[in-house]
Amino acid sequence: MNPASGARNREAPLRIAMWSGPRNISTAMMRAFGNRLDCVVSDEPFYAAYLVATGLEHPMREQVIASQPTNWRQVVAELAGLLGEAPRPAPAPPPAGPPPWPAEPLTVSETRVLRYLPTHMAAPEIAAELFLSANTVKTHLRHLYRKLGAHSRREAVQRARAIGLLTAPSRRP
């Protein structure tokens, strides 16, 4: 926010964290923000670490611990990485040479999956985050690879970064 004019600085990312609320409201907000291309949503990312640290009993405790990172520092690093990958306006394509953009545009769903490619999350984990089936995520991955002209996840990330669909990873001192 520019204090002099009251206008929001378009260069600075807006980050909102909702830590708790009535379940129906927080779920509705999570899904609404999850549908936006400029947002990353993670539901209860610290829960497994909390269960391990406290030793509390919880229904499905073992399943939660098995499905999520239990080291809070790892959770923070993953969240910071996701926030660093939030889409930004793409740079203008170079005037000469072949166009850098895929001939076929990415769908909203493919773009949402693309944001998770720089992480070490497997397709089932990405699916859980996006409330999709693992097969749907795998289909989006096949389409992404084809549209980006990539043959691997790493190549797809490199290509997406090169054309401005993903930002470079942030480096922390």
C-alpha positions as a LaTeX table, in Angstrom:
\begin{tabular}{lrrr}
\hline
Residue & $x$ (\AA) & $y$ (\AA) & $z$ (\AA) \\
\hline
Met1 & 0.00 & 0.00 & 0.00 \\
Asn2 & 1.33 & 3.40 & $-0.94$ \\
Pro3 & 0.70 & 5.51 & 2.19 \\
Ala4 & 0.66 & 8.77 & 0.23 \\
Ser5 & $-1.98$ & 7.79 & $-2.30$ \\
Gly6 & $-3.66$ & 4.82 & $-0.62$ \\
Ala7 & $-3.10$ & 2.79 & $-3.82$ \\
Arg8 & $-1.95$ & $-0.81$ & $-3.62$ \\
Asn9 & 1.51 & $-1.46$ & $-5.06$ \\
Arg10 & 0.93 & $-3.95$ & $-7.92$ \\
Glu11 & 4.52 & $-5.21$ & $-7.79$ \\
Ala12 & 4.31 & $-6.53$ & $-4.22$ \\
Pro13 & 2.51 & $-9.86$ & $-3.74$ \\
Leu14 & $-0.44$ & $-9.97$ & $-1.39$ \\
Arg15 & $-0.21$ & $-12.82$ & 1.10 \\
Ile16 & $-3.09$ & $-13.80$ & 3.35 \\
Ala17 & $-2.97$ & $-16.60$ & 5.92 \\
Met18 & $-6.15$ & $-17.79$ & 7.59 \\
Trp19 & $-5.17$ & $-19.95$ & 10.51 \\
Ser20 & $-8.57$ & $-20.89$ & 11.90 \\
Gly21 & $-12.24$ & $-20.21$ & 11.63 \\
Pro22 & $-15.55$ & $-22.05$ & 11.56 \\
Arg23 & $-14.99$ & $-25.09$ & 9.35 \\
Asn24 & $-17.66$ & $-24.22$ & 6.77 \\
Ile25 & $-16.32$ & $-20.68$ & 6.29 \\
Ser26 & $-12.65$ & $-21.63$ & 6.19 \\
Thr27 & $-13.37$ & $-24.45$ & 3.70 \\
Ala28 & $-15.39$ & $-22.12$ & 1.47 \\
Met29 & $-12.62$ & $-19.49$ & 1.56 \\
Met30 & $-9.94$ & $-22.11$ & 0.94 \\
Arg31 & $-11.72$ & $-23.42$ & $-2.16$ \\
Ala32 & $-12.47$ & $-19.92$ & $-3.46$ \\
Phe33 & $-8.83$ & $-18.83$ & $-3.11$ \\
Gly34 & $-7.65$ & $-22.18$ & $-4.49$ \\
Asn35 & $-9.49$ & $-21.43$ & $-7.74$ \\
Arg36 & $-7.50$ & $-18.23$ & $-8.25$ \\
Leu37 & $-4.35$ & $-18.40$ & $-10.35$ \\
Asp38 & $-2.53$ & $-15.95$ & $-8.08$ \\
Cys39 & $-3.08$ & $-17.92$ & $-4.87$ \\
Val40 & $-1.68$ & $-21.03$ & $-3.23$ \\
Val41 & $-3.79$ & $-22.90$ & $-0.69$ \\
Ser42 & $-2.61$ & $-25.42$ & 1.88 \\
Asp43 & $-5.09$ & $-26.86$ & 4.36 \\
Glu44 & $-3.64$ & $-27.48$ & 7.85 \\
Pro45 & $-0.03$ & $-27.84$ & 6.70 \\
Phe46 & 1.37 & $-28.07$ & 10.26 \\
Tyr47 & $-1.11$ & $-30.65$ & 11.58 \\
Ala48 & 1.13 & $-33.73$ & 11.29 \\
Ala49 & 4.04 & $-31.85$ & 12.90 \\
Tyr50 & 1.67 & $-30.77$ & 15.69 \\
Leu51 & 0.47 & $-34.33$ & 16.31 \\
Val52 & 4.04 & $-35.64$ & 16.48 \\
Ala53 & 5.25 & $-32.82$ & 18.75 \\
Thr54 & 2.36 & $-33.07$ & 21.19 \\
Gly55 & 1.77 & $-36.83$ & 21.10 \\
Leu56 & $-1.97$ & $-36.16$ & 21.17 \\
Glu57 & $-4.36$ & $-38.90$ & 20.16 \\
His58 & $-6.57$ & $-38.09$ & 17.20 \\
Pro59 & $-8.81$ & $-40.16$ & 14.96 \\
Met60 & $-6.74$ & $-41.03$ & 11.88 \\
Arg61 & $-3.59$ & $-39.76$ & 13.65 \\
Glu62 & $-1.33$ & $-42.30$ & 11.93 \\
Gln63 & $-2.79$ & $-41.55$ & 8.49 \\
Val64 & $-2.29$ & $-37.79$ & 8.96 \\
Ile65 & 1.31 & $-38.31$ & 10.11 \\
Ala66 & 2.01 & $-40.67$ & 7.19 \\
Ser67 & 0.57 & $-38.26$ & 4.61 \\
Gln68 & 2.22 & $-34.99$ & 5.66 \\
Pro69 & 5.66 & $-33.73$ & 6.69 \\
Thr70 & 6.23 & $-33.99$ & 10.44 \\
Asn71 & 9.10 & $-31.51$ & 10.62 \\
Trp72 & 7.72 & $-27.98$ & 10.90 \\
Arg73 & 10.85 & $-26.52$ & 9.28 \\
Gln74 & 10.20 & $-28.67$ & 6.19 \\
Val75 & 6.60 & $-27.41$ & 6.10 \\
Val76 & 7.79 & $-23.80$ & 6.25 \\
Ala77 & 10.31 & $-24.42$ & 3.45 \\
Glu78 & 7.65 & $-26.04$ & 1.26 \\
Leu79 & 5.18 & $-23.21$ & 1.89 \\
Ala80 & 7.82 & $-20.59$ & 1.17 \\
Gly81 & 8.63 & $-22.40$ & $-2.06$ \\
Leu82 & 4.98 & $-22.45$ & $-3.10$ \\
Leu83 & 4.58 & $-18.76$ & $-2.36$ \\
Gly84 & 7.68 & $-18.06$ & $-4.40$ \\
Glu85 & 6.06 & $-19.85$ & $-7.33$ \\
Ala86 & 2.89 & $-17.73$ & $-7.42$ \\
Pro87 & 2.25 & $-16.71$ & $-11.02$ \\
Arg88 & 3.21 & $-13.15$ & $-11.95$ \\
Pro89 & 2.35 & $-11.27$ & $-15.13$ \\
Ala90 & 4.42 & $-12.82$ & $-17.91$ \\
Pro91 & 7.06 & $-10.73$ & $-19.65$ \\
Ala92 & 6.38 & $-9.66$ & $-23.23$ \\
Pro93 & 7.61 & $-12.24$ & $-25.73$ \\
Pro94 & 10.78 & $-11.38$ & $-27.65$ \\
Pro95 & 10.06 & $-9.70$ & $-30.98$ \\
Ala96 & 12.17 & $-12.06$ & $-33.15$ \\
Gly97 & 12.34 & $-15.83$ & $-33.38$ \\
Pro98 & 9.73 & $-18.45$ & $-32.61$ \\
Pro99 & 7.17 & $-17.53$ & $-29.95$ \\
Pro100 & 8.19 & $-18.84$ & $-26.50$ \\
Trp101 & 4.60 & $-19.58$ & $-25.45$ \\
Pro102 & 2.97 & $-22.95$ & $-25.95$ \\
Ala103 & 0.93 & $-23.05$ & $-29.17$ \\
Glu104 & $-2.04$ & $-24.23$ & $-27.11$ \\
Pro105 & $-2.75$ & $-22.19$ & $-23.95$ \\
Leu106 & $-2.73$ & $-23.87$ & $-20.55$ \\
Thr107 & $-6.08$ & $-24.42$ & $-18.87$ \\
Val108 & $-6.78$ & $-23.04$ & $-15.40$ \\
Ser109 & $-6.50$ & $-26.57$ & $-13.98$ \\
Glu110 & $-3.19$ & $-27.20$ & $-15.74$ \\
Thr111 & $-1.85$ & $-23.91$ & $-14.40$ \\
Arg112 & $-2.85$ & $-24.91$ & $-10.85$ \\
Val113 & $-0.98$ & $-28.21$ & $-11.21$ \\
Leu114 & 2.00 & $-26.41$ & $-12.78$ \\
Arg115 & 2.50 & $-24.42$ & $-9.54$ \\
Tyr116 & 3.25 & $-27.67$ & $-7.69$ \\
Leu117 & 5.84 & $-29.02$ & $-10.16$ \\
Pro118 & 8.84 & $-27.29$ & $-8.47$ \\
Thr119 & 7.97 & $-29.06$ & $-5.19$ \\
His120 & 8.87 & $-32.65$ & $-4.41$ \\
Met121 & 5.21 & $-33.58$ & $-4.10$ \\
Ala122 & 4.07 & $-36.68$ & $-5.98$ \\
Ala123 & 0.91 & $-36.68$ & $-8.11$ \\
Pro124 & $-1.27$ & $-38.14$ & $-5.29$ \\
Glu125 & $-0.05$ & $-35.41$ & $-2.91$ \\
Ile126 & $-0.76$ & $-32.69$ & $-5.47$ \\
Ala127 & $-4.17$ & $-34.28$ & $-6.04$ \\
Ala128 & $-4.96$ & $-34.13$ & $-2.32$ \\
Glu129 & $-3.94$ & $-30.46$ & $-2.16$ \\
Leu130 & $-6.16$ & $-29.59$ & $-5.14$ \\
Phe131 & $-9.06$ & $-31.88$ & $-4.21$ \\
Leu132 & $-8.61$ & $-33.89$ & $-7.41$ \\
Ser133 & $-8.00$ & $-37.54$ & $-8.18$ \\
Ala134 & $-4.42$ & $-38.65$ & $-8.82$ \\
Asn135 & $-5.45$ & $-39.72$ & $-12.34$ \\
Thr136 & $-6.76$ & $-36.20$ & $-13.08$ \\
Val137 & $-3.44$ & $-34.71$ & $-11.94$ \\
Lys138 & $-1.53$ & $-37.22$ & $-14.11$ \\
Thr139 & $-3.68$ & $-36.21$ & $-17.09$ \\
His140 & $-2.93$ & $-32.52$ & $-16.44$ \\
Leu141 & 0.78 & $-33.39$ & $-16.19$ \\
Arg142 & 0.71 & $-35.17$ & $-19.57$ \\
His143 & $-0.99$ & $-32.14$ & $-21.12$ \\
Leu144 & 1.50 & $-29.75$ & $-19.47$ \\
Tyr145 & 4.48 & $-31.73$ & $-20.74$ \\
Arg146 & 3.03 & $-31.80$ & $-24.26$ \\
Lys147 & 2.16 & $-28.09$ & $-24.29$ \\
Leu148 & 5.53 & $-27.08$ & $-22.83$ \\
Gly149 & 7.46 & $-29.46$ & $-25.09$ \\
Ala150 & 8.95 & $-31.19$ & $-22.05$ \\
His151 & 9.77 & $-34.82$ & $-21.38$ \\
Ser152 & 10.29 & $-34.63$ & $-17.61$ \\
Arg153 & 9.09 & $-32.71$ & $-14.60$ \\
Arg154 & 12.40 & $-30.89$ & $-14.32$ \\
Glu155 & 12.31 & $-29.92$ & $-17.99$ \\
Ala156 & 8.71 & $-28.67$ & $-17.63$ \\
Val157 & 9.71 & $-26.46$ & $-14.66$ \\
Gln158 & 12.71 & $-25.08$ & $-16.57$ \\
Arg159 & 10.56 & $-24.33$ & $-19.63$ \\
Ala160 & 7.79 & $-22.74$ & $-17.52$ \\
Arg161 & 10.33 & $-20.52$ & $-15.76$ \\
Ala162 & 11.96 & $-19.57$ & $-19.06$ \\
Ile163 & 8.68 & $-18.32$ & $-20.50$ \\
Gly164 & 7.46 & $-16.63$ & $-17.29$ \\
Leu165 & 4.77 & $-19.10$ & $-16.19$ \\
Leu166 & 6.72 & $-19.76$ & $-12.97$ \\
Thr167 & 9.05 & $-17.48$ & $-11.09$ \\
Ala168 & 12.58 & $-18.54$ & $-10.20$ \\
Pro169 & 12.91 & $-20.03$ & $-6.71$ \\
Ser170 & 13.52 & $-17.47$ & $-4.02$ \\
Arg171 & 16.94 & $-17.56$ & $-2.35$ \\
Arg172 & 17.02 & $-16.90$ & 1.35 \\
Pro173 & 20.30 & $-15.70$ & 2.99 \\
\hline
\end{tabular}
